[in-house]
Amino acid sequence: AMLGLFIVAFMVVIALFAPLLAPYSPNAINPGLPFKGIGFKGHIFGTDDLGRDILSRIIYGARVSLIVAVGATLVGAAAGVLTGLLAGYFGGWLDAVLMRIMDGMFSFPFILLAMILITVLGNGVMNVIFAIGIASVPGFARVTRGQVLIVKEEEYCSACRVVGVSDGRLLFLHILPNCVSQIIVYATLRVANAIISEASLSFLGLGIALPTASWGSILRVGRDCLTTAPHVAVVAGVFILITVIGFNLLGDGIRDVMDPKMKQ
C-alpha cells in the first residue's frame, strides 16, 4: 500500500508541476532530431518522429491521463452510486428497470462501449472523460446496490424507520456513509482501468487528439516505429504500467484497511 501511495503521489506531483519539471515544451518540434535514442544529449528519453522531447511529453501526458482517469471515475461514481442507491433501497419495479439498463450496458465490452460513446461525442479531454465515465456507471451501480441490500436490513435502519426518518434522510445520511468504504476501494481500482482505457482510445485515434500529449497518443506515435525507434512506445508503456500498478496496490491497501476481514 505504501509503495502504491508513493507511486501515485509521484505521478500526481509530476502532473501538478509539469511546467516546472518539463525541460522543453511538449509540442516543440525539432526536425533535425527525429527518433533520437534514450540518453541522447539534452533528451533523457530521446525524441519522437518530429523531434519532440519524449520526457516533456511524458510529464505533460501524466497531467492529461490523470485528469481523464480521475474525472471519468468521478463521473461514473456520481451516476453509478445514485443508481445503485435507488435500486437497492426501493427495490421492486425501479430496481428491475435500472438493473436491466445496467445489464444492457454490461453486455458491451467496456472498451467497445467507450469507443461507441467517444464516436458519438467526438474527441477532446471532456468527451473522453464522459465516455469512460458513462461506461463505468454499471460497475459502480452494481457495487453500491449490493452494499445497500445488506446495510438497509441492519437494526439501526429499522430503528430509523420506526422513529419516522424519511427515505431520503435514511438513504443519504445513514445507508450511504456505511457503503462508502467499498465504493472508495472500487473507485481507486477504477482509476487504474480508466488510465488504460484512455491510453487505448488515444492509441486507436479516438481519444486525446494530437498534438496534445497523453500517454496513449505517445504510444500511437511509437506504434509506427517499433522496429526503428522502440523507445518511443516503451517509455510510455512503462509509465502506464507503473501508474496502474501503483493505483492497484493503493486500492488493495485501502481495501485491507477498510475491511479488516480481508486481512484474515
PAPALO-223947 format. One record per residue: y negated, z, x of N, C-alpha, C in turn; residue in one letter. Coordinates in steps of 0.02 Angstrom, whole numbers, padded with zeros to 5 digits, always signed. Layout:
! residues N
YZXYZXYZXa...
***
This chain:
! residues 264
+00060+00000+00041+00000+00000+00000-00063+00000+00043a-00063+00039+00096-00121+00042+00140-00131-00024+00177m-00075-00056+00196-00080-00121+00227-00110-00172+00178l-00086-00170+00116-00113-00214+00065-00187-00202+00053g-00206-00137+00050-00276-00120+00040-00319-00145+00098l-00294-00139+00159-00331-00163+00217-00341-00239+00214f-00287-00275+00196-00292-00348+00192-00343-00369+00139i-00337-00338+00080-00383-00355+00025-00455-00338+00044v-00466-00279+00074-00533-00259+00094-00561-00307+00146a-00519-00328+00193-00540-00375+00245-00562-00441+00214f-00523-00467+00167-00541-00530+00135-00604-00524+00093m-00613-00467+00061-00673-00456+00021-00735-00453+00065v-00729-00420+00123-00785-00417+00170-00802-00487+00195v-00752-00526+00212-00764-00596+00233-00801-00634+00179i-00778-00626+00116-00810-00663+00061-00882-00641+00050a-00895-00576+00054-00962-00550+00041-01012-00570+00095l-00989-00569+00157-01035-00582+00213-01023-00650+00245f-01000-00698+00205-00986-00765+00230-01045-00796+00267a-01106-00793+00241-01162-00825+00277-01175-00794+00346p-01158-00730+00354-01169-00697+00419-01111-00709+00467l-01051-00718+00441-00992-00724+00484-00976-00796+00503l-00993-00844+00461-00976-00913+00475-01020-00941+00531a-00990-00969+00583-01030-00995+00639-01068-01059+00621p-01045-01095+00571-01078-01158+00552-01082-01161+00475y-01121-01209+00452-01120-01223+00380-01052-01253+00362s-01023-01233+00305-00956-01258+00288-00954-01333+00274p-01012-01362+00259-01014-01434+00242-01048-01476+00296n-01061-01445+00354-01095-01481+00408-01046-01531+00440a-01062-01595+00435-01019-01649+00459-01038-01666+00532i-00986-01675+00573-00996-01697+00642-00948-01754+00656n-00969-01816+00645-00924-01874+00651-00893-01881+00720p-00923-01850+00771-00896-01857+00838-00840-01808+00854g-00825-01762+00808-00774-01710+00822-00721-01706+00767l-00690-01761+00749-00638-01757+00697-00572-01731+00725p-00538-01689+00685-00470-01666+00700-00463-01634+00769f-00511-01593+00788-00504-01555+00850-00457-01496+00837k-00415-01481+00886-00363-01431+00877-00389-01360+00881g-00344-01313+00868-00360-01242+00872-00381-01224+00943i-00435-01186+00949-00459-01165+01014-00509-01213+01046g-00524-01267+01012-00574-01314+01040-00641-01278+01048f-00677-01294+01100-00739-01259+01116-00787-01257+01057k-00804-01196+01037-00850-01186+00981-00818-01188+00913g-00753-01204+00909-00718-01209+00845-00650-01175+00852h-00648-01112+00835-00587-01072+00845-00527-01102+00810i-00535-01124+00748-00480-01153+00710-00482-01229+00709f-00524-01259+00751-00528-01331+00754-00573-01360+00700g-00567-01426+00690-00608-01460+00641-00564-01504+00596t-00593-01526+00540-00555-01569+00494-00573-01642+00504d-00558-01684+00455-00567-01756+00463-00639-01777+00471d-00686-01736+00446-00757-01753+00452-00792-01712+00506l-00754-01677+00546-00783-01637+00599-00811-01571+00576g-00795-01551+00514-00820-01487+00489-00779-01430+00519r-00813-01375+00533-00780-01317+00564-00734-01284+00514d-00670-01279+00531-00621-01252+00485-00631-01177+00474i-00649-01140+00527-00661-01069+00519-00716-01056+00468l-00770-01094+00472-00825-01085+00424-00803-01101+00353s-00763-01153+00346-00738-01172+00279-00688-01120+00253r-00649-01090+00297-00603-01038+00277-00641-00977+00252i-00694-00958+00289-00733-00899+00270-00768-00911+00203i-00800-00968+00194-00832-00983+00130-00780-00994+00075y-00723-01022+00095-00669-01032+00046-00642-00966+00020g-00644-00914+00061-00622-00848+00038-00666-00824-00020a-00730-00837-00014-00776-00817-00068-00759-00853-00133r-00750-00919-00129-00735-00958-00189-00667-00939-00218v-00616-00933-00176-00549-00919-00200-00545-00849-00232s-00578-00800-00202-00576-00732-00230-00617-00727-00294l-00673-00762-00297-00712-00762-00359-00672-00792-00416i-00639-00848-00402-00598-00880-00453-00540-00835-00473v-00506-00805-00425-00448-00763-00440-00467-00701-00481a-00518-00666-00459-00539-00606-00494-00569-00623-00562v-00610-00675-00564-00640-00695-00628-00588-00717-00678g-00538-00756-00656-00485-00778-00702-00444-00719-00727a-00432-00671-00683-00394-00612-00703-00432-00571-00755t-00498-00565-00746-00538-00528-00795-00540-00564-00863l-00545-00630-00861-00545-00669-00924-00477-00660-00959v-00423-00668-00921-00357-00660-00951-00345-00590-00977g-00370-00539-00940-00360-00470-00961-00400-00455-01025a-00462-00479-01028-00504-00464-01087-00472-00491-01151a-00451-00554-01149-00421-00584-01209-00350-00559-01220a-00311-00552-01167-00241-00532-01175-00233-00460-01197g-00273-00416-01168-00268-00345-01187-00287-00335-01260v-00341-00367-01281-00361-00361-01351-00307-00388-01398l-00278-00444-01380-00224-00473-01421-00164-00426-01423t-00144-00399-01366-00088-00353-01364-00100-00289-01402g-00161-00263-01399-00178-00202-01436-00171-00213-01511l-00200-00267-01536-00198-00280-01608-00127-00293-01632l-00090-00333-01593-00022-00350-01613+00023-00289-01612a+00018-00249-01559+00062-00191-01554+00045-00135-01602g-00018-00126-01617-00038-00070-01660-00028-00085-01734y-00050-00143-01756-00047-00158-01827+00021-00187-01847f+00055-00222-01802+00121-00250-01817+00119-00299-01876g+00175-00305-01910+00179-00347-01970+00163-00419-01956g+00129-00450-02005+00115-00522-02000+00068-00537-01943w+00020-00491-01928-00027-00502-01873+00011-00505-01806l+00057-00460-01797+00098-00460-01736+00138-00525-01731d+00168-00545-01787+00209-00606-01787+00168-00668-01769a+00109-00674-01800+00067-00732-01787+00042-00734-01715v+00015-00677-01691-00013-00676-01624+00041-00687-01571l+00099-00656-01580+00152-00664-01530+00183-00733-01531m+00184-00766-01589+00209-00834-01590+00161-00881-01553r+00096-00867-01559+00047-00906-01521+00058-00895-01446i+00069-00832-01426+00083-00817-01356+00147-00850-01333m+00198-00850-01375+00261-00883-01358+00250-00958-01347d+00208-00987-01389+00193-01058-01382+00160-01073-01315g+00115-01028-01293+00083-01036-01228+00132-01024-01171m+00178-00977-01182+00229-00963-01132+00277-01022-01123f+00283-01064-01174+00330-01120-01170+00309-01172-01118s+00244-01170-01099+00220-01214-01046+00225-01177-00979f+00249-01210-00926+00243-01180-00859+00171-01162-00845p+00159-01107-00811+00091-01082-00801+00046-01135-00771f+00068-01166-00717+00025-01214-00682+00013-01276-00725i+00063-01295-00766+00053-01353-00811+00001-01337-00864l+00004-01277-00892-00045-01257-00942-00115-01256-00911l-00121-01229-00850-00185-01228-00816-00211-01299-00803a-00165-01344-00785-00185-01414-00772-00210-01447-00836m-00177-01434-00892-00199-01462-00956-00269-01437-00973i-00280-01372-00964-00345-01342-00981-00400-01368-00935l-00386-01375-00870-00437-01398-00824-00452-01472-00835i-00402-01509-00859-00414-01579-00876-00462-01585-00935t-00455-01539-00982-00499-01539-01041-00569-01513-01023v-00571-01459-00983-00634-01427-00968-00673-01463-00913l-00637-01493-00865-00669-01526-00808-00669-01482-00747g-00689-01511-00690-00691-01474-00627-00748-01424-00626n-00748-01382-00574-00801-01333-00567-00774-01262-00566g-00810-01217-00533-00785-01149-00525-00775-01115-00592v-00823-01118-00636-00818-01083-00701-00761-01112-00742m-00753-01177-00741-00699-01207-00780-00630-01188-00753n-00625-01183-00686-00561-01161-00657-00548-01089-00676v-00599-01047-00676-00591-00977-00696-00565-00973-00768i-00596-01010-00813-00574-01008-00883-00505-01038-00892f-00489-01091-00856-00423-01122-00863-00368-01074-00841a-00375-01044-00782-00324-00998-00757-00324-00935-00800i-00383-00912-00821-00387-00852-00863-00353-00861-00930g-00364-00917-00963-00332-00929-01027-00256-00934-01019i-00234-00965-00964-00163-00970-00952-00131-00902-00937a-00173-00853-00917-00148-00785-00902-00144-00740-00963s-00174-00761-01018-00178-00718-01078-00109-00696-01103v-00059-00740-01110+00005-00717-01138+00037-00660-01099p+00033-00662-01033+00062-00609-00992+00029-00542-01006g-00037-00540-01007-00073-00478-01023-00057-00454-01093f-00053-00501-01140-00038-00482-01210+00031-00449-01216a+00080-00477-01182+00148-00451-01185+00152-00381-01154r+00121-00373-01095+00122-00308-01062+00087-00255-01104v+00029-00272-01132-00009-00223-01172+00028-00206-01236t+00055-00257-01269+00091-00244-01332+00150-00198-01321r+00187-00209-01267+00244-00166-01253+00224-00093-01243g+00169-00082-01209+00145-00014-01198+00120+00018-01262q+00085-00022-01303+00058+00004-01366+00115+00026-01412v+00168-00013-01415+00225+00004-01458+00255+00072-01439l+00252+00089-01375+00278+00154-01352+00227+00209-01366i+00165+00198-01346+00114+00250-01350+00096+00269-01421v+00095+00221-01466+00073+00237-01535+00121+00283-01572k+00181+00292-01546+00230+00337-01577+00227+00408-01548e+00183+00419-01500+00178+00486-01470+00148+00535-01519e+00160+00600-01507+00140+00651-01555+00064+00656-01562e+00028+00646-01507-00045+00651-01512-00074+00597-01556y-00041+00538-01559-00064+00485-01603-00051+00505-01676c+00006+00535-01688+00021+00559-01756-00029+00613-01776s-00047+00657-01730-00096+00709-01745-00164+00679-01761a-00182+00627-01725-00246+00593-01739-00247+00564-01809c-00191+00535-01830-00188+00506-01897-00194+00560-01950r-00163+00617-01937-00163+00672-01985-00234+00698-01997v-00274+00702-01942-00342+00729-01950-00392+00675-01970v-00368+00614-01982-00411+00562-02009-00448+00520-01959g-00424+00516-01897-00456+00474-01848-00448+00400-01868v-00501+00362-01863-00500+00292-01884-00455+00251-01837s-00432+00193-01861-00389+00150-01820-00424+00128-01756d-00487+00109-01763-00524+00086-01704-00531+00140-01651g-00548+00200-01673-00556+00256-01626-00489+00274-01594r-00436+00276-01634-00370+00291-01607-00348+00238-01557l-00361+00176-01574-00338+00120-01533-00373+00118-01465l-00440+00125-01466-00479+00114-01405-00493+00178-01365f-00490+00236-01398-00505+00298-01362-00443+00339-01345l-00387+00324-01376-00326+00364-01364-00268+00321-01339h-00256+00265-01372-00199+00224-01352-00214+00182-01290i-00270+00147-01290-00287+00104-01233-00290+00141-01167l-00324+00200-01163-00325+00236-01098-00256+00253-01072p-00208+00263-01116-00140+00280-01094-00098+00219-01079n-00126+00159-01090-00092+00097-01071-00123+00065-01009c-00180+00092-00988-00220+00057-00938-00186+00054-00869v-00144+00103-00854-00112+00103-00787-00068+00042-00778s-00027+00026-00828+00015-00033-00822-00026-00097-00822q-00080-00097-00859-00124-00157-00860-00155-00168-00791i-00177-00114-00759-00208-00120-00693-00158-00147-00642i-00097-00122-00644-00045-00145-00598-00032-00220-00609v-00025-00239-00672-00012-00310-00687-00071-00353-00666y-00132-00328-00677-00192-00367-00658-00195-00378-00583a-00177-00326-00545-00178-00333-00472-00130-00388-00449t-00071-00389-00478-00022-00440-00461-00044-00509-00486l-00079-00511-00542-00104-00575-00569-00156-00606-00523r-00196-00565-00489-00245-00592-00442-00211-00634-00389v-00155-00609-00363-00118-00647-00313-00094-00714-00341a-00069-00713-00403-00046-00775-00434-00105-00822-00448n-00163-00794-00464-00222-00835-00477-00245-00870-00414a-00239-00837-00356-00257-00869-00293-00213-00930-00280i-00148-00922-00292-00102-00978-00283-00117-01033-00334i-00134-01014-00395-00149-01064-00447-00211-01104-00429s-00263-01069-00405-00325-01105-00385-00310-01153-00328e-00271-01129-00279-00254-01172-00223-00214-01232-00246a-00168-01221-00294-00127-01276-00319-00169-01328-00356s-00215-01304-00398-00258-01350-00436-00304-01390-00389l-00333-01355-00340-00377-01389-00293-00338-01438-00250s-00277-01419-00231-00235-01463-00191-00220-01528-00229f-00212-01522-00295-00198-01581-00336-00261-01619-00356l-00319-01593-00336-00382-01626-00352-00408-01609-00421g-00381-01555-00452-00403-01537-00519-00444-01472-00521l-00452-01441-00463-00487-01377-00462-00557-01382-00435g-00569-01349-00379-00635-01349-00349-00647-01418-00316i-00700-01451-00337-00714-01518-00313-00743-01517-00242a-00722-01565-00202-00751-01574-00135-00825-01593-00142l-00868-01574-00096-00853-01542-00031-00852-01466-00032p-00856-01434-00091-00855-01361-00094-00792-01334-00060t-00802-01285-00018-00747-01258+00021-00707-01208-00020a-00643-01221-00026-00595-01172-00052-00530-01182-00014s-00488-01132-00015-00426-01138+00023-00383-01196-00002w-00384-01207-00067-00346-01262-00095-00373-01330-00074g-00439-01336-00073-00469-01401-00052-00457-01414+00022s-00454-01361+00063-00438-01371+00134-00366-01395+00141i-00321-01366+00101-00252-01389+00101-00248-01463+00081l-00289-01482+00032-00289-01551+00009-00308-01599+00066r-00358-01580+00104-00378-01621+00162-00322-01623+00214v-00290-01565+00225-00237-01562+00275-00174-01599+00256g-00165-01612+00192-00105-01648+00169-00100-01717+00199r-00156-01750+00208-00156-01819+00232-00151-01824+00308d-00150-01767+00341-00147-01770+00415-00097-01720+00443c-00042-01710+00408+00007-01661+00429+00039-01680+00496l+00046-01744+00509+00079-01765+00571+00030-01768+00629t-00033-01782+00616-00082-01790+00670-00123-01726+00682t-00137-01688+00630-00177-01627+00637-00150-01573+00589a-00091-01547+00603-00060-01499+00556-00099-01433+00550p-00143-01419+00600-00178-01355+00599-00224-01348+00538h-00248-01404+00511-00293-01401+00453-00259-01367+00394v-00199-01389+00378-00162-01360+00322-00132-01292+00339a-00110-01285+00402-00077-01222+00422-00125-01163+00417v-00186-01171+00441-00234-01116+00441-00248-01094+00369v-00261-01141+00325-00274-01124+00255-00213-01092+00223a-00154-01119+00237-00093-01091+00209-00080-01020+00232g-00095-01005+00295-00085-00938+00322-00132-00888+00287v-00194-00908+00276-00241-00862+00242-00219-00850+00170f-00196-00902+00136-00171-00893+00068-00111-00846+00068i-00065-00856+00115-00005-00814+00120-00023-00741+00132l-00066-00728+00180-00085-00659+00197-00119-00626+00138i-00164-00661+00104-00201-00632+00048-00155-00616-00010t-00110-00661-00026-00062-00650-00080-00017-00591-00064v+00007-00587-00003+00048-00529+00017+00008-00465+00011i-00056-00466+00030-00098-00407+00025-00106-00382-00046g-00119-00428-00093-00126-00408-00163-00059-00383-00192f-00004-00415-00172+00061-00392-00196+00078-00323-00170n+00065-00310-00107+00077-00243-00079+00032-00191-00112l-00030-00209-00124-00076-00163-00157-00053-00149-00228l-00031-00202-00264-00007-00192-00332+00054-00147-00334g+00101-00157-00287+00160-00114-00284+00140-00042-00271d+00092-00032-00226+00070+00036-00211+00037+00069-00271g-00005+00033-00306-00037+00060-00366+00015+00078-00419i+00066+00036-00426+00119+00050-00474+00155+00114-00456r+00169+00124-00392+00203+00186-00371+00161+00247-00385d+00096+00241-00375+00051+00299-00386+00045+00315-00460v+00038+00263-00502+00027+00273-00573+00091+00285-00612m+00148+00268-00582+00211+00278-00617+00259+00313-00568d+00257+00381-00567+00298+00418-00519+00373+00403-00524p+00396+00380-00582+00467+00365-00590+00489+00309-00544k+00442+00263-00526+00459+00208-00482+00479+00233-00413m+00450+00291-00392+00467+00318-00326+00539+00342-00323k+00564+00364-00381+00632+00389-00384+00684+00334-00389q
***
